[in-house]
Amino acid sequence: MFTSVEGVYQDGVIKLAEQPAQVPAGSPVIVTFLQDGGADLRAYGIDAAAAAELRAKLSAFAEDWDSPEMAAYDNYHVAKARG
C-alpha cells in the first residue's frame, strides 16, 4: 500500500500538510523533492505537438477548473490539515 502526503522541507525537517490516515509509526517512507514551477514536459518525452494535443483534450474541463467555485479546492489539503 502507498500513501501520498504533501509537505514542505524546512530547516532540515519535513513538515507534512496532514497526518496520513492508518499509517503506523515507524513505516518506511520515500521522499521526493519537487521543484517549484511548471513541469518540464520535454523531460517526460512530451514535445510541443503532444502538449498541444493534451491541452486540446483537457480543454473541455477548463471552464469547470477555472470556475470560482473550484477555488475552494486550491489548497484543500492545507485547510483539511488545519481541521
Secondary structure, 3 states (H helix, E strand, C coil): CCCCCCEEEECCEEEECCCCCCCCCCCCCCCCCCCCCCCCHHHHCCCHHHHHHHHHHHHHHHHHHCCHHHHHHCCHHHHHHHC
